């Protein structure tokens, strides 16, 4: 598995709009064959901070995701909502191994 954590800090006035746009994107994303899981997390302590946990079946699936219409719509819609540029951190799962996913 290829796992990406995307950290997003949203301007306070855009929290609800960001949530809505991100849920639409996540709902479409989980329909992609190359995505095993797509979680949207909001901080309980700082509601303007979010983490997207994207679990892909391969690095190529992550690249394919960025070519989808729903991703491009999300990316463009939320650009003005961010308090700072989003950051992505990439991981490979160690345990459990891939056999338990999808």
Secondary structure, DSSP 4 states (H G I P E B T S, - for coil): -EEEEEEEEB-GGGHHHHHHHHHHHHHHHTTSTTEEEEEEEE-SS-TTEEEEEEEESSHHHHHHHTTSHHHHHHHHHHGGGBSS--EEEEEE--SS-GGG--
